[in-house]
Amino acid sequence: MKTFLTGLTIAAASIMTSAQNPLEAPFATVHQTVPFSKITNADYEPAIDRGIALAQKEIDAITSNPEAPTFDNTIVALERAGADLNRVLNVFYPLLSADADNEMMEISMRVAPKLSDYSTSITLNSALWDRVKTVYNNRAQLNLDAEDAMLLQRTYDSFALSGAELQGADREAYKKLNAELSELTNKFGQNVLKELNTYEIWLTSADLAGLPKGIVDEAAQLAEAKGRKGEFLFTLAQPTYMAFMKYSERPDLRERFYRLYTGRNIKGEYSNVENMKRIAELRRQIAGLLGAKTHAEQSLKRTMAEKPENVYKLLDQLRDAYTPAYKREIAELTEFASKLEGKPVTINAWDYSYYANKLKNEKYSYDEEQLRPYFELDNVIDGVFGLATKLYGLQFTRNESVEGYHADVKAFDVTDADGNFVGIIYTDFFPRETKRPGAWMTGFKDQWVTADGTDERPLVSIVMNFTKPTADTPSLLTPYEVETFLHEFGHALHGLLTRCKYASLSGTSVYRDFVELPSQFNENYLTEKEFLDSFAKHYKTGEKIPQELVDKIIKSSQFGAGYACLRQLGFGYLDMAWHTVTAPVDDAVAFENQAMAGVQLFPPQEGSMTGTTFSHIFSGGYAAGYYSYKWAEVLDADAFAEFKEHGIFDKATADKFRTNILERGGTRHPAELYRAFRGKDATIDALLERDGIKQHTTSSVPVKKD
């Protein structure tokens, strides 16, 4: 995201470069990689203050230019402004998620209002807006190429949709609301991380029935590190939580873990209940100032969906298609559990993963833990990187001269089939207290072309929370974790292969409901035997994964499709509910239950909520956008159908995907890019067939909305 859309204003800041502050000058390192070891927490805020002051001078130079506004002296100049600030923020914010201490969190709280003020000062700069409008109104006479035209359009839209036309009291209200919103969204995310790190669940050997050895060993190591050898310390880190819910034979402990996990940030010091209510209200008020009824209406203007009605149309269609499947699944699971326990069983939310795993194992003799030995992390890295080699000719070489920000982080040079440098990819796989949960792709440097024609190549990073190795066992992944790796690597390829003139249009800088296409497309390879055979081998014996296990992955891939879809739709409906409100929300619990009622999997539990830890929408960039995952899933299934038709490693098809999707960033409307690849708009057909919902569909529900 371009700095002027993110930023803050500062009244007085020195613009003198400090020789002691490594952030205040371009990095004199190989490929301009970040010299992490030379940066201290004390460097960030002064560098941000300086960057804001320099960026403001650059903006002033644009507005004071006596020459008539042109594309170059206004639009391109604005695009290039803020390079010093961007350099700092492109280090600070990725680390704030991946390796942050309390001091960094405090810094983020201090700089958030500054950045908000700066951003607002740009979008509400009347002189700058007048110049942008002049260029935009004369666009027909400018003979711009497609990428230049898109930059102009997105620059104009960024101003128009961010209050540039506001005057007087409305303008001041907009500034105030944005500043508060920036502070609260930051606080929301920090609360999630801080409370997660407070949970320590101490168990004894009598409590471990059913748990995999790797999880038990890790819990033993954590306990020993705390001076309590012989006990077992569990946290609510995602890999640990998921494994416990799936394998623990103790329903009382599963319930305990579930209630702790879903009860986070509801009360106490780190409660987010009032924060999320206020965030939704602030977004509603801002949308109102900009002439929209709701935040969703305002934010969806620059998406493929375009308006809330189209989002709900897709969500409702998928709900109707998958609900019968879920009803069949839960009936089968209830019958299975009752037979297993020898008495009638009601499947509770904390029981689903446990019994579903056992049923899956019975039907397919499939247990993810059975497959872990074949997915040793180093081999998986070879396989996932090797996929990009087969499809796009990329080569990945460990570069130990490029330092990471933590001992777990490794850097790889990426080159193309001709040996040309493509970029750097950092990998960061294991959980720690300084890292937020989940998995994501980010970057320390964007791709763009300088004024002299130099192609600045990107520095991207993939961050995950896989099970850590133990003293006698390497990191072994489940198929789900391999899928996660494939997903984030798809984002990384989108960031690495980009070939665009402008940073604000390059890589993953695309419409939100298009950005998940490259990532979710990659997930399809997990069920492809030809791909798995290339790297999946037993970490002890070296034996290639047996055909029967590959078949089990493939055959079981449709298991629980109804449950999985409705669960994700629930997040989408909740997100849309919060961002289509037309009045402040009073009772957040009742509001949430009503929003998710149409796809409710289990009865709501007192003391449990989803929204209070929903960082994607309350502290990330997915407000009124969580539907994007399903939207993109329709796209990815449809796209992979093209590969299935011609061969999953077909070079010609891969070239089409690369040149029309991965390289083009946001230089054209995503519907146009997709049609250029596929030759037509996507429908839900391929997704329904892939999930086993329908064998031969006749529906034609396009995800393009012109």
TIPAVEX-976211 format. One record per residue (C-alpha): x, y, z; chain; residue in three letters. Coordinates in steps of 0.2 Angstrom, whole numbers. Layout:
<<X Y Z> A ALA>,
...
***
This chain:
<<0 0 0> A MET>,
<<7 17 -5> A LYS>,
<<12 28 10> A THR>,
<<1 42 7> A PHE>,
<<-14 31 9> A LEU>,
<<-7 24 26> A THR>,
<<2 39 33> A GLY>,
<<3 53 47> A LEU>,
<<8 71 49> A THR>,
<<20 77 61> A ILE>,
<<23 96 64> A ALA>,
<<41 97 67> A ALA>,
<<54 84 64> A ALA>,
<<72 85 59> A SER>,
<<76 79 42> A ILE>,
<<95 77 45> A MET>,
<<100 59 42> A THR>,
<<108 52 58> A SER>,
<<123 42 54> A ALA>,
<<118 31 69> A GLN>,
<<101 27 63> A ASN>,
<<102 13 49> A PRO>,
<<84 16 44> A LEU>,
<<87 34 38> A GLU>,
<<97 29 22> A ALA>,
<<95 16 9> A PRO>,
<<102 0 14> A PHE>,
<<120 -3 8> A ALA>,
<<118 -22 8> A THR>,
<<116 -36 -5> A VAL>,
<<100 -33 -15> A HIS>,
<<96 -19 -2> A GLN>,
<<91 -32 11> A THR>,
<<87 -26 28> A VAL>,
<<102 -26 40> A PRO>,
<<91 -32 55> A PHE>,
<<105 -33 67> A SER>,
<<110 -15 66> A LYS>,
<<92 -9 69> A ILE>,
<<86 -6 87> A THR>,
<<69 -1 93> A ASN>,
<<75 16 97> A ALA>,
<<78 19 78> A ASP>,
<<60 17 73> A TYR>,
<<51 32 79> A GLU>,
<<64 45 74> A PRO>,
<<65 37 57> A ALA>,
<<46 37 55> A ILE>,
<<46 55 61> A ASP>,
<<59 60 48> A ARG>,
<<51 50 34> A GLY>,
<<35 59 37> A ILE>,
<<43 76 37> A ALA>,
<<53 72 21> A LEU>,
<<37 65 13> A ALA>,
<<27 81 17> A GLN>,
<<41 91 9> A LYS>,
<<39 81 -7> A GLU>,
<<20 83 -7> A ILE>,
<<23 102 -4> A ASP>,
<<35 102 -19> A ALA>,
<<21 95 -30> A ILE>,
<<7 107 -24> A THR>,
<<19 122 -26> A SER>,
<<25 118 -44> A ASN>,
<<21 133 -55> A PRO>,
<<19 122 -70> A GLU>,
<<2 115 -75> A ALA>,
<<-3 98 -68> A PRO>,
<<3 84 -79> A THR>,
<<4 65 -76> A PHE>,
<<22 65 -73> A ASP>,
<<23 80 -61> A ASN>,
<<8 76 -51> A THR>,
<<3 57 -52> A ILE>,
<<20 50 -54> A VAL>,
<<28 62 -42> A ALA>,
<<15 57 -29> A LEU>,
<<18 39 -33> A GLU>,
<<37 41 -29> A ARG>,
<<34 52 -14> A ALA>,
<<38 45 3> A GLY>,
<<52 33 -1> A ALA>,
<<61 36 15> A ASP>,
<<45 33 25> A LEU>,
<<41 18 15> A ASN>,
<<58 10 19> A ARG>,
<<55 12 38> A VAL>,
<<37 6 38> A LEU>,
<<42 -9 27> A ASN>,
<<53 -15 41> A VAL>,
<<43 -10 56> A PHE>,
<<26 -17 52> A TYR>,
<<31 -34 46> A PRO>,
<<42 -36 62> A LEU>,
<<27 -30 72> A LEU>,
<<18 -46 67> A SER>,
<<32 -58 66> A ALA>,
<<45 -53 80> A ASP>,
<<38 -39 91> A ALA>,
<<41 -36 110> A ASP>,
<<31 -24 121> A ASN>,
<<42 -9 117> A GLU>,
<<38 -11 98> A MET>,
<<19 -12 102> A MET>,
<<21 4 112> A GLU>,
<<30 12 98> A ILE>,
<<16 7 86> A SER>,
<<3 15 97> A MET>,
<<13 31 97> A ARG>,
<<16 32 78> A VAL>,
<<-2 26 73> A ALA>,
<<-10 43 75> A PRO>,
<<5 52 67> A LYS>,
<<3 40 52> A LEU>,
<<-16 43 52> A SER>,
<<-14 62 52> A ASP>,
<<-1 61 38> A TYR>,
<<-12 50 27> A SER>,
<<-27 61 30> A THR>,
<<-16 77 27> A SER>,
<<-13 70 10> A ILE>,
<<-30 64 5> A THR>,
<<-38 81 11> A LEU>,
<<-25 92 3> A ASN>,
<<-36 103 -7> A SER>,
<<-21 109 -18> A ALA>,
<<-15 92 -22> A LEU>,
<<-33 86 -25> A TRP>,
<<-36 100 -38> A ASP>,
<<-20 94 -47> A ARG>,
<<-25 76 -47> A VAL>,
<<-43 81 -53> A LYS>,
<<-35 92 -67> A THR>,
<<-25 77 -74> A VAL>,
<<-39 65 -72> A TYR>,
<<-51 77 -81> A ASN>,
<<-39 78 -95> A ASN>,
<<-35 60 -96> A ARG>,
<<-43 58 -114> A ALA>,
<<-29 69 -121> A GLN>,
<<-15 61 -112> A LEU>,
<<-12 45 -123> A ASN>,
<<-8 35 -107> A LEU>,
<<-4 16 -108> A ASP>,
<<-14 4 -98> A ALA>,
<<-3 4 -83> A GLU>,
<<-2 23 -82> A ASP>,
<<-21 24 -85> A ALA>,
<<-24 12 -70> A MET>,
<<-12 22 -59> A LEU>,
<<-21 38 -63> A LEU>,
<<-38 30 -60> A GLN>,
<<-33 22 -43> A ARG>,
<<-25 38 -38> A THR>,
<<-41 48 -42> A TYR>,
<<-52 35 -33> A ASP>,
<<-41 35 -18> A SER>,
<<-44 53 -15> A PHE>,
<<-62 53 -20> A ALA>,
<<-66 39 -9> A LEU>,
<<-56 46 5> A SER>,
<<-65 62 8> A GLY>,
<<-55 74 -3> A ALA>,
<<-71 83 -7> A GLU>,
<<-76 86 11> A LEU>,
<<-76 103 18> A GLN>,
<<-77 113 34> A GLY>,
<<-84 103 49> A ALA>,
<<-85 87 39> A ASP>,
<<-67 87 35> A ARG>,
<<-62 90 53> A GLU>,
<<-74 76 58> A ALA>,
<<-66 64 45> A TYR>,
<<-49 68 52> A LYS>,
<<-54 64 70> A LYS>,
<<-63 48 66> A LEU>,
<<-49 42 56> A ASN>,
<<-36 45 70> A ALA>,
<<-47 36 82> A GLU>,
<<-50 21 70> A LEU>,
<<-31 19 67> A SER>,
<<-28 19 86> A GLU>,
<<-41 6 90> A LEU>,
<<-37 -6 75> A THR>,
<<-19 -6 81> A ASN>,
<<-25 -9 99> A LYS>,
<<-37 -23 94> A PHE>,
<<-23 -33 86> A GLY>,
<<-11 -30 101> A GLN>,
<<-24 -36 113> A ASN>,
<<-26 -52 103> A VAL>,
<<-8 -56 104> A LEU>,
<<-6 -50 122> A LYS>,
<<-20 -61 129> A GLU>,
<<-15 -76 119> A LEU>,
<<2 -75 127> A ASN>,
<<-6 -76 145> A THR>,
<<-12 -93 143> A TYR>,
<<-3 -107 152> A GLU>,
<<-12 -124 154> A ILE>,
<<-3 -136 165> A TRP>,
<<-7 -154 163> A LEU>,
<<0 -170 170> A THR>,
<<4 -187 162> A SER>,
<<-13 -193 166> A ALA>,
<<-21 -179 155> A ASP>,
<<-12 -184 139> A LEU>,
<<-22 -198 132> A ALA>,
<<-23 -198 113> A GLY>,
<<-11 -184 110> A LEU>,
<<3 -186 97> A PRO>,
<<21 -188 103> A LYS>,
<<27 -171 95> A GLY>,
<<14 -161 104> A ILE>,
<<18 -170 121> A VAL>,
<<37 -167 118> A ASP>,
<<35 -149 115> A GLU>,
<<24 -147 130> A ALA>,
<<37 -156 141> A ALA>,
<<51 -144 134> A GLN>,
<<40 -129 138> A LEU>,
<<37 -135 156> A ALA>,
<<55 -139 159> A GLU>,
<<60 -122 153> A ALA>,
<<49 -115 166> A LYS>,
<<58 -126 179> A GLY>,
<<44 -139 181> A ARG>,
<<51 -155 174> A LYS>,
<<39 -169 173> A GLY>,
<<24 -158 170> A GLU>,
<<17 -152 153> A PHE>,
<<14 -134 148> A LEU>,
<<1 -131 134> A PHE>,
<<-3 -114 126> A THR>,
<<-17 -109 114> A LEU>,
<<-5 -107 99> A ALA>,
<<-14 -113 84> A GLN>,
<<-4 -129 80> A PRO>,
<<-6 -134 99> A THR>,
<<-24 -130 100> A TYR>,
<<-29 -139 84> A MET>,
<<-19 -154 88> A ALA>,
<<-27 -155 106> A PHE>,
<<-45 -153 99> A MET>,
<<-42 -167 86> A LYS>,
<<-33 -180 97> A TYR>,
<<-37 -178 115> A SER>,
<<-47 -192 122> A GLU>,
<<-53 -181 136> A ARG>,
<<-69 -172 132> A PRO>,
<<-68 -162 148> A ASP>,
<<-51 -155 143> A LEU>,
<<-57 -152 125> A ARG>,
<<-71 -142 132> A GLU>,
<<-59 -132 143> A ARG>,
<<-47 -128 128> A PHE>,
<<-62 -123 117> A TYR>,
<<-69 -112 130> A ARG>,
<<-53 -104 134> A LEU>,
<<-49 -102 115> A TYR>,
<<-66 -95 110> A THR>,
<<-67 -84 126> A GLY>,
<<-52 -74 122> A ARG>,
<<-53 -55 123> A ASN>,
<<-71 -55 129> A ILE>,
<<-67 -48 147> A LYS>,
<<-53 -41 157> A GLY>,
<<-38 -30 153> A GLU>,
<<-37 -36 134> A TYR>,
<<-56 -36 131> A SER>,
<<-60 -31 113> A ASN>,
<<-79 -31 114> A VAL>,
<<-80 -12 115> A GLU>,
<<-66 -10 103> A ASN>,
<<-75 -19 89> A MET>,
<<-91 -10 92> A LYS>,
<<-82 6 91> A ARG>,
<<-72 1 76> A ILE>,
<<-88 -4 67> A ALA>,
<<-96 13 72> A GLU>,
<<-82 23 67> A LEU>,
<<-81 15 50> A ARG>,
<<-100 18 48> A ARG>,
<<-98 36 52> A GLN>,
<<-84 38 40> A ILE>,
<<-94 30 26> A ALA>,
<<-108 42 30> A GLY>,
<<-97 57 28> A LEU>,
<<-91 50 11> A LEU>,
<<-109 48 5> A GLY>,
<<-112 29 8> A ALA>,
<<-125 21 19> A LYS>,
<<-113 8 26> A THR>,
<<-94 4 27> A HIS>,
<<-97 -11 15> A ALA>,
<<-105 0 2> A GLU>,
<<-90 12 3> A GLN>,
<<-76 -1 3> A SER>,
<<-83 -13 -10> A LEU>,
<<-83 0 -24> A LYS>,
<<-65 -5 -27> A ARG>,
<<-67 -24 -28> A THR>,
<<-73 -37 -40> A MET>,
<<-89 -39 -30> A ALA>,
<<-92 -20 -31> A GLU>,
<<-107 -19 -19> A LYS>,
<<-114 -29 -4> A PRO>,
<<-128 -37 -14> A GLU>,
<<-116 -46 -25> A ASN>,
<<-106 -52 -9> A VAL>,
<<-122 -59 -1> A TYR>,
<<-127 -67 -18> A LYS>,
<<-112 -78 -18> A LEU>,
<<-113 -81 1> A LEU>,
<<-131 -87 0> A ASP>,
<<-128 -97 -16> A GLN>,
<<-114 -107 -7> A LEU>,
<<-124 -108 9> A ARG>,
<<-138 -116 0> A ASP>,
<<-127 -128 -10> A ALA>,
<<-117 -134 5> A TYR>,
<<-130 -134 19> A THR>,
<<-138 -151 14> A PRO>,
<<-120 -158 13> A ALA>,
<<-117 -152 31> A TYR>,
<<-133 -160 37> A LYS>,
<<-128 -177 30> A ARG>,
<<-111 -175 38> A GLU>,
<<-116 -171 55> A ILE>,
<<-130 -185 55> A ALA>,
<<-116 -197 50> A GLU>,
<<-104 -191 63> A LEU>,
<<-117 -192 77> A THR>,
<<-121 -210 72> A GLU>,
<<-103 -214 72> A PHE>,
<<-99 -206 88> A ALA>,
<<-114 -214 97> A SER>,
<<-108 -231 90> A LYS>,
<<-91 -228 96> A LEU>,
<<-95 -223 114> A GLU>,
<<-109 -236 115> A GLY>,
<<-122 -222 120> A LYS>,
<<-131 -208 112> A PRO>,
<<-119 -193 109> A VAL>,
<<-123 -175 105> A THR>,
<<-109 -168 95> A ILE>,
<<-103 -151 103> A ASN>,
<<-92 -139 95> A ALA>,
<<-77 -145 105> A TRP>,
<<-81 -163 99> A ASP>,
<<-81 -161 81> A TYR>,
<<-63 -161 77> A SER>,
<<-60 -177 88> A TYR>,
<<-74 -187 81> A TYR>,
<<-72 -181 63> A ALA>,
<<-54 -186 63> A ASN>,
<<-59 -204 70> A LYS>,
<<-73 -206 57> A LEU>,
<<-61 -200 43> A LYS>,
<<-48 -212 49> A ASN>,
<<-61 -226 49> A GLU>,
<<-68 -222 32> A LYS>,
<<-51 -219 24> A TYR>,
<<-39 -227 36> A SER>,
<<-33 -209 36> A TYR>,
<<-25 -200 51> A ASP>,
<<-15 -184 48> A GLU>,
<<-2 -189 61> A GLU>,
<<1 -205 51> A GLN>,
<<7 -194 37> A LEU>,
<<18 -182 47> A ARG>,
<<34 -193 45> A PRO>,
<<32 -190 26> A TYR>,
<<32 -172 27> A PHE>,
<<48 -167 35> A GLU>,
<<49 -148 34> A LEU>,
<<65 -147 24> A ASP>,
<<58 -159 11> A ASN>,
<<42 -149 10> A VAL>,
<<52 -134 7> A ILE>,
<<61 -143 -8> A ASP>,
<<44 -149 -14> A GLY>,
<<35 -132 -13> A VAL>,
<<50 -122 -21> A PHE>,
<<51 -136 -34> A GLY>,
<<33 -133 -39> A LEU>,
<<38 -115 -44> A ALA>,
<<53 -123 -53> A THR>,
<<42 -135 -63> A LYS>,
<<29 -121 -67> A LEU>,
<<39 -106 -69> A TYR>,
<<57 -111 -71> A GLY>,
<<62 -102 -54> A LEU>,
<<77 -108 -44> A GLN>,
<<79 -105 -25> A PHE>,
<<97 -104 -17> A THR>,
<<100 -102 1> A ARG>,
<<109 -85 4> A ASN>,
<<118 -86 21> A GLU>,
<<125 -68 18> A SER>,
<<107 -61 19> A VAL>,
<<103 -60 38> A GLU>,
<<86 -63 45> A GLY>,
<<77 -54 60> A TYR>,
<<77 -70 70> A HIS>,
<<88 -86 71> A ALA>,
<<73 -96 63> A ASP>,
<<73 -85 48> A VAL>,
<<82 -90 32> A LYS>,
<<84 -81 16> A ALA>,
<<84 -88 -2> A PHE>,
<<89 -80 -18> A ASP>,
<<76 -82 -32> A VAL>,
<<82 -83 -50> A THR>,
<<73 -86 -66> A ASP>,
<<77 -100 -79> A ALA>,
<<90 -88 -87> A ASP>,
<<98 -85 -71> A GLY>,
<<91 -67 -69> A ASN>,
<<88 -61 -51> A PHE>,
<<70 -61 -47> A VAL>,
<<70 -57 -28> A GLY>,
<<73 -63 -11> A ILE>,
<<61 -74 -1> A ILE>,
<<63 -76 18> A TYR>,
<<55 -91 27> A THR>,
<<49 -90 46> A ASP>,
<<41 -106 51> A PHE>,
<<39 -108 70> A PHE>,
<<29 -100 84> A PRO>,
<<36 -89 97> A ARG>,
<<29 -76 110> A GLU>,
<<34 -62 99> A THR>,
<<24 -68 84> A LYS>,
<<6 -67 81> A ARG>,
<<-4 -83 77> A PRO>,
<<-9 -89 60> A GLY>,
<<1 -88 43> A ALA>,
<<4 -74 31> A TRP>,
<<15 -67 17> A MET>,
<<22 -50 18> A THR>,
<<37 -40 11> A GLY>,
<<51 -29 15> A PHE>,
<<53 -21 -2> A LYS>,
<<41 -19 -16> A ASP>,
<<44 -21 -35> A GLN>,
<<44 -5 -46> A TRP>,
<<54 3 -60> A VAL>,
<<64 18 -56> A THR>,
<<65 34 -67> A ALA>,
<<81 28 -75> A ASP>,
<<73 11 -80> A GLY>,
<<80 0 -66> A THR>,
<<69 -14 -61> A ASP>,
<<69 -14 -42> A GLU>,
<<66 -32 -37> A ARG>,
<<56 -37 -21> A PRO>,
<<60 -44 -4> A LEU>,
<<46 -55 1> A VAL>,
<<43 -66 17> A SER>,
<<32 -80 22> A ILE>,
<<27 -82 40> A VAL>,
<<19 -98 48> A MET>,
<<17 -106 65> A ASN>,
<<22 -124 62> A PHE>,
<<26 -137 75> A THR>,
<<44 -134 81> A LYS>,
<<57 -148 80> A PRO>,
<<61 -157 96> A THR>,
<<78 -164 103> A ALA>,
<<75 -180 93> A ASP>,
<<63 -176 80> A THR>,
<<63 -163 65> A PRO>,
<<48 -152 61> A SER>,
<<35 -164 54> A LEU>,
<<20 -156 45> A LEU>,
<<2 -162 43> A THR>,
<<-6 -161 26> A PRO>,
<<-15 -146 33> A TYR>,
<<1 -137 37> A GLU>,
<<8 -142 19> A VAL>,
<<-7 -134 12> A GLU>,
<<-4 -118 22> A THR>,
<<14 -117 16> A PHE>,
<<7 -119 -2> A LEU>,
<<-5 -105 1> A HIS>,
<<7 -92 8> A GLU>,
<<20 -97 -6> A PHE>,
<<7 -93 -19> A GLY>,
<<6 -76 -12> A HIS>,
<<25 -75 -12> A ALA>,
<<25 -80 -30> A LEU>,
<<13 -66 -34> A HIS>,
<<25 -54 -25> A GLY>,
<<40 -61 -33> A LEU>,
<<35 -63 -51> A LEU>,
<<27 -45 -53> A THR>,
<<34 -34 -67> A ARG>,
<<26 -17 -65> A CYS>,
<<31 1 -67> A LYS>,
<<23 7 -50> A TYR>,
<<25 0 -33> A ALA>,
<<7 4 -29> A SER>,
<<1 -8 -43> A LEU>,
<<14 -21 -42> A SER>,
<<13 -39 -34> A GLY>,
<<-1 -42 -22> A THR>,
<<-7 -24 -24> A SER>,
<<-23 -30 -32> A VAL>,
<<-42 -29 -27> A TYR>,
<<-44 -38 -11> A ARG>,
<<-56 -52 -18> A ASP>,
<<-43 -56 -31> A PHE>,
<<-28 -56 -20> A VAL>,
<<-31 -74 -14> A GLU>,
<<-32 -82 -31> A LEU>,
<<-13 -86 -33> A PRO>,
<<-12 -92 -15> A SER>,
<<-28 -103 -15> A GLN>,
<<-23 -109 -33> A PHE>,
<<-7 -117 -26> A ASN>,
<<-17 -127 -13> A GLU>,
<<-24 -138 -27> A ASN>,
<<-7 -147 -29> A TYR>,
<<-9 -155 -11> A LEU>,
<<-21 -168 -19> A THR>,
<<-10 -171 -34> A GLU>,
<<0 -188 -33> A LYS>,
<<12 -182 -46> A GLU>,
<<17 -167 -35> A PHE>,
<<17 -177 -19> A LEU>,
<<28 -190 -26> A ASP>,
<<42 -177 -30> A SER>,
<<46 -174 -12> A PHE>,
<<36 -183 1> A ALA>,
<<47 -196 9> A LYS>,
<<49 -204 26> A HIS>,
<<61 -193 37> A TYR>,
<<69 -209 44> A LYS>,
<<69 -222 30> A THR>,
<<69 -211 15> A GLY>,
<<54 -221 8> A GLU>,
<<43 -212 -4> A LYS>,
<<26 -209 2> A ILE>,
<<16 -225 -2> A PRO>,
<<3 -224 -15> A GLN>,
<<-10 -229 -3> A GLU>,
<<-7 -214 8> A LEU>,
<<-7 -203 -7> A VAL>,
<<-24 -210 -12> A ASP>,
<<-30 -207 6> A LYS>,
<<-26 -189 5> A ILE>,
<<-35 -188 -12> A ILE>,
<<-50 -198 -7> A LYS>,
<<-52 -189 10> A SER>,
<<-50 -171 3> A SER>,
<<-69 -170 1> A GLN>,
<<-72 -176 19> A PHE>,
<<-81 -162 29> A GLY>,
<<-83 -151 14> A ALA>,
<<-100 -145 20> A GLY>,
<<-94 -141 38> A TYR>,
<<-78 -132 31> A ALA>,
<<-88 -121 19> A CYS>,
<<-101 -116 31> A LEU>,
<<-88 -112 44> A ARG>,
<<-80 -100 32> A GLN>,
<<-96 -93 27> A LEU>,
<<-100 -89 45> A GLY>,
<<-85 -78 46> A PHE>,
<<-90 -69 30> A GLY>,
<<-108 -66 36> A TYR>,
<<-101 -60 52> A LEU>,
<<-89 -48 43> A ASP>,
<<-103 -41 32> A MET>,
<<-115 -39 47> A ALA>,
<<-103 -28 56> A TRP>,
<<-100 -18 41> A HIS>,
<<-117 -16 35> A THR>,
<<-124 -9 51> A VAL>,
<<-134 8 50> A THR>,
<<-134 11 68> A ALA>,
<<-122 7 83> A PRO>,
<<-122 -10 90> A VAL>,
<<-128 -12 107> A ASP>,
<<-127 -31 112> A ASP>,
<<-112 -38 103> A ALA>,
<<-116 -56 108> A VAL>,
<<-134 -56 101> A ALA>,
<<-128 -47 86> A PHE>,
<<-115 -60 82> A GLU>,
<<-127 -74 85> A ASN>,
<<-140 -67 73> A GLN>,
<<-127 -63 59> A ALA>,
<<-121 -81 59> A MET>,
<<-138 -90 62> A ALA>,
<<-140 -95 44> A GLY>,
<<-124 -105 44> A VAL>,
<<-124 -110 63> A GLN>,
<<-114 -126 65> A LEU>,
<<-117 -128 84> A PHE>,
<<-128 -119 97> A PRO>,
<<-120 -103 103> A PRO>,
<<-110 -105 119> A GLN>,
<<-111 -93 133> A GLU>,
<<-94 -84 135> A GLY>,
<<-88 -88 117> A SER>,
<<-87 -76 103> A MET>,
<<-79 -75 86> A THR>,
<<-77 -56 83> A GLY>,
<<-66 -52 98> A THR>,
<<-51 -61 90> A THR>,
<<-56 -58 72> A PHE>,
<<-40 -48 67> A SER>,
<<-43 -50 49> A HIS>,
<<-57 -37 49> A ILE>,
<<-54 -27 65> A PHE>,
<<-35 -25 64> A SER>,
<<-31 -31 46> A GLY>,
<<-36 -26 29> A GLY>,
<<-51 -37 27> A TYR>,
<<-66 -26 34> A ALA>,
<<-81 -31 23> A ALA>,
<<-69 -42 13> A GLY>,
<<-68 -59 22> A TYR>,
<<-79 -65 8> A TYR>,
<<-64 -64 -3> A SER>,
<<-58 -81 2> A TYR>,
<<-73 -89 -5> A LYS>,
<<-74 -78 -20> A TRP>,
<<-56 -82 -24> A ALA>,
<<-60 -101 -20> A GLU>,
<<-72 -100 -34> A VAL>,
<<-58 -92 -45> A LEU>,
<<-45 -105 -40> A ASP>,
<<-55 -120 -43> A ALA>,
<<-60 -113 -60> A ASP>,
<<-42 -109 -64> A ALA>,
<<-35 -126 -59> A PHE>,
<<-48 -134 -70> A ALA>,
<<-39 -126 -84> A GLU>,
<<-23 -135 -78> A PHE>,
<<-32 -151 -75> A LYS>,
<<-37 -151 -93> A GLU>,
<<-20 -148 -101> A HIS>,
<<-9 -156 -87> A GLY>,
<<-5 -149 -69> A ILE>,
<<13 -145 -74> A PHE>,
<<9 -139 -92> A ASP>,
<<21 -126 -97> A LYS>,
<<9 -116 -109> A ALA>,
<<-5 -115 -96> A THR>,
<<8 -110 -82> A ALA>,
<<15 -97 -94> A ASP>,
<<-3 -90 -97> A LYS>,
<<-6 -90 -78> A PHE>,
<<11 -81 -75> A ARG>,
<<10 -68 -88> A THR>,
<<-9 -63 -85> A ASN>,
<<-10 -65 -67> A ILE>,
<<6 -66 -57> A LEU>,
<<16 -53 -67> A GLU>,
<<2 -40 -69> A ARG>,
<<-2 -35 -51> A GLY>,
<<-16 -22 -51> A GLY>,
<<-12 -15 -68> A THR>,
<<-29 -20 -75> A ARG>,
<<-45 -24 -68> A HIS>,
<<-45 -42 -61> A PRO>,
<<-60 -48 -71> A ALA>,
<<-50 -43 -87> A GLU>,
<<-34 -52 -81> A LEU>,
<<-44 -67 -77> A TYR>,
<<-53 -68 -94> A ARG>,
<<-36 -65 -102> A ALA>,
<<-30 -81 -93> A PHE>,
<<-45 -92 -94> A ARG>,
<<-54 -85 -109> A GLY>,
<<-71 -83 -99> A LYS>,
<<-78 -78 -82> A ASP>,
<<-77 -91 -68> A ALA>,
<<-92 -100 -61> A THR>,
<<-95 -110 -46> A ILE>,
<<-96 -126 -55> A ASP>,
<<-78 -132 -53> A ALA>,
<<-78 -128 -34> A LEU>,
<<-94 -138 -32> A LEU>,
<<-87 -153 -42> A GLU>,
<<-70 -152 -33> A ARG>,
<<-79 -153 -16> A ASP>,
<<-90 -167 -21> A GLY>,
<<-106 -157 -19> A ILE>,
<<-111 -160 -37> A LYS>,
<<-104 -171 -50> A GLN>,
<<-111 -162 -65> A HIS>,
<<-117 -145 -62> A THR>,
<<-127 -134 -74> A THR>,
<<-126 -118 -64> A SER>,
<<-117 -103 -71> A SER>,
<<-114 -90 -57> A VAL>,
<<-100 -79 -63> A PRO>,
<<-89 -70 -50> A VAL>,
<<-87 -56 -62> A LYS>,
<<-98 -41 -58> A LYS>,
<<-95 -27 -71> A ASP>,
***
